Amino acid sequence: QVQLVESGGGLVHAGGSLRLSCVASIGAFNYYGVGWFRQAPGKERECVATITWSGGNIYYADSVKGRFTISRDNTKNTVYLQMNNLKPEDTAVYYCAHAPGLWVIVPTTPDRYTSWGQGTQVTVSS
């Protein structure tokens, strides 16, 4: 079982920035895709970004394109989500998730992921 731990959430004003980190158990990210998801109260969990193990293919939801950047450092078993120009509608619990397999494009549906972190709260005030 892969263990994932997110950090970096917090409270910021609109227009501010946060950097989320997701650290996995040793070796977990090799040849696996990773996704960042978020879930706001009363809403379904949505995928905001994904990255293949090589970093060669990246997906962003339209709602975050141009503001969020996903990256990874396989030497540290860590995936990052840099979030700039945050908006109140970005408020949610953010989760990273692990998708085993050699993906050309990492899935954006939660059911394809086998391990999840505990989540980190991001709150953006207006």
C-alpha positions, 0 to 999 in steps of 0.5 A: 500500500502506497502512503501519501502525505499532503502538506502546504494548505492554508488560508490566503487572500484572493490573488495569493499563492500556495504550494502543495506537496505530496510525499509518497512512500519510497519508490511509489512514484516510479512508473506511476501517475499522480493526480491532484484532486479537490473537493468542496463541501457539497460538491463532487471530487474533481481532478485539477491536475495530473502528471505522468511519472516522467513528467512528460504529460500533464493535464489541467482542468480548465478552471485552473489552467494558467494559474496552477502548475504541477511538477514532480521530483522523483528523487524526493518521491514528491509531487507539487502543486503550485497555485497562483492567483487563487480565487475563493472558488478554489477553496476545497480540501486538496488530495493527491492520489496515486495511479499505478501503471504506465500511463500516456495520459494519467486518468482524471477519474477518481476510480482509477486511483488506488491510494489517496492522501489524507487531504489538506485544506485550502481556504481562499478569502475574498 
